[in-house]
C-alpha cells in the first residue's frame, strides 16, 4: 500500500511543467469534489465556489489507503480550506496538504488554473 502513496508528491505552481486539461468548469460540482486520472494517479478536484477557489489533491486517503477524498466534505478551519475524508473524518489542508487533526498523515496538493472555462492541473512529471 505504501507504493500507492509514494506516487503522490506536492507540486508547487512554480514547479509545474505540465498543465493537464482536467475538463470544463461545469464538469465539476460546486462545493464538492470530482476525480480525474492522470497517468496512474487519481486526483481529486474541488470547485470551492463558496471561496471562489479551486484545489486539487491526491484522491487517496493516507490513513487507510482508500480512494475517497473526492467524496469528502469541504469546509474551512481557521480560514484554511480543507477536505475531510468521508470514511475516517481525517481533515487535510487543501493549501499545503497538512493534517489538521495533528496526525502525521499528509496529502499531496497540486496547482489549478482555470482558463476560458477549462480546468487545468499542474504536474511536474
N, C-alpha and C positions, 0 to 999 in steps of 0.2 A: 504493500500500500504506500510506502514511503516514495516509491518511484513515481506515483501519481503526483504527489506534492512537489517533487523535485523539478518537474517541468514548468512550474509556475514561478516567475520572478517579477517583482515590480519593475515597471518601465516608467521612467520619468519622461515628461514631454520632450525634454532636450535630447534624450537618448533614442527616441522613436525614429527608426529609419524606414519603416513600412507602415503605411496607413491603409488598413484593411477596411473595405466598404462592408459594413455590417448590415445595412439596409436603409430604408427610409424612416423618417421620424414616425410616421403613422404605423410602422411595423412594430413599435414598442409601446406597451401600455403605459399610461401616465401613472406616476407614483407607485409603480411596481416594477418588476424585472422581467426581462426576456433573456433568452440564451442563444448564443451562436457558437459555432465551432470554427476554430482557426487552427489548422494543422491537427495536432492531436489534443489541443486544449479546448475545454469548454469554458466560455467566457460569459459571465452574467453582465447584462447591460441594464442600467436603471435610468429611466426618464423621470428625474426627481422634479416634477413640474411645480410642486409647492415652493421649491427654491429656484426654479428656472435654471437647473443644472443637470448635467449628465455625468454618470460614473460607470466605470467598468471594473470588474474584479474576477478572480477565478471563481468558477461555479462550485468547486469542491470545498466543502466544509472541512477544515483541517482537524476537527475534533473527532469525527467518526468516519471521515473519508467518503461522505455521501455527496453526490452532485445535486445540491438542493438550494444553494444560495440565491439563485434567480427567483425562487419561490418564497424567499424570506420577506419579512416586513421591513420597509424603510421607515426611517424616523430620524430624530436628532437627539444627541446627548450633549448638553452644554454647547449648543450650536454646531456640533460636529455631525455631518450627515453619516448615518450608519445603516448597516444591514444586520438583521437578526436572523440567525439560522432558524428555519421553521421547525426543525426537529429537536434541536438541542438548546435553543434560546441563547447561544453564544452571540455576542454582538461585536461587530468589527467596524472600524472607521472606513468609510468609502474614500477618504482623502489619502490616507497613508497605510491602511491595512492593519493597523494595530488592533489588538483585542481590547475592547472597552470594559471587559469583565475582570481584567487584571491577570488573565491566564497567559501562558507562554505562546499559545497559538496565535498566528497572524495569517493574513491573506495577501496575495499579490494584487496590486491595483494597476490599472492601465489608463493612459490618457484617452480622452474622447474629443473629437472635433465634429461639429455639425456644420456642413457647408451646403447651401442650397437645398435644404430639406433632406440631406443624406447624412447618415451617421457613420463615422469612421473611428476605428480603434487603433491606437498606436502600439506597435510591437518593435522589438529590437532584433528579431530573428526571422 
